[in-house]
Amino acid sequence: GQRMMAILRQKNGKPLAFERQAVIIYAAVNGYLGRVPALQVGEFEQKFLDHLDAHRPEVLDSIRKAKDIASQTDGELKLQLQKFIEIHGWA
């Protein structure tokens, strides 16, 4: 509950784009935030989005264009979440 509330909070005047919201909500509902302390969810969110921007911007582009997480994108998103969580010690 606390983690979901944390990801749903947006900064005033700076709403996240659909594709950025989608990947964070995807991470939460699929259990990837399970080991992330509730107080670090905001940090996870920003760092993971930065990670995708730097390493797999096509994932965000695909979601933005399709307005959905297609099966190919789903597989890459899972892979990137697993890598990111391991790198940052939340595995």
N, C-alpha and C positions, 0 to 999 in steps of 0.2 A: 503494500500500500504506500509506504513512504517513498519508495523509489519511483513508483508510477506518478505520484504527486509531484515529485521533483522534476521529472522529465516534462510534465505538462505545463510547468511554470515557464513563462517566456518573459524576457526583459521588456519593460515598457518601451513602446515605440520601435522595437526590433524583433518582430515576429520572424520565426524561422520559415524558410521556404518549404513547400509541401514535401519535396524529396528528402530534405534534411530531417523534418519531423518524422517522416515515414521510417527512416533507418533507425532512429532512436527508439521509437515505439516498437518496431520490430525486435530490436535488441531486448527491450524490457519484457514483452509478452512471450518471447522465446527463451527466457531464462538466462540470458547473457549478463544481466546485471545482478544475478544472485549473490555473487561474492564481492560486489562493489558496495562499500559502506554507503548508507543513504546520504551522508554528508559529502561524499565524493562523486555523486551522480552527475552534478554539474560539470565537474572536471572531466569525468569520463566522456560526457556528451561532447564537450568542446574538443578534447583531444582525439576522439574517434572521428569526428567530422573533419578535423585537420588531417588526420591519417588518410581518410578517403580522398580528400582534395589532393593530397600529395602523391598517393600511390595508385588509386583506382577511381579517378574522377568519372570514368565511364559508367560506374555503378550509379552515381547520382544522376548523371545525364539520362540514363536509361529509365530510371524511375520518373524523372521529370517529364520525359517525352511520353511514356506509356501511362502515367498516372496510376501505376501499379508496379508490384514487384514480380516480374516475370520469372519463370523457372530458372533460366540461365543466370539472371541477376541474383536470384535467391541463393544459388550455389556459391557465387562469388562473394555475396554479402556474408554468408555463414563463414566462409574461409577467412575473410578479412576480420570478422569479429573474433574468431578463434585466435588468429595471429596477434591481434591487438591486445586481447586479454592476457595472453601468455607473455608478451613483451612487457606489459605493465604490471605483472605480478598479481593479477586478479583471477588467475586460473585455479 
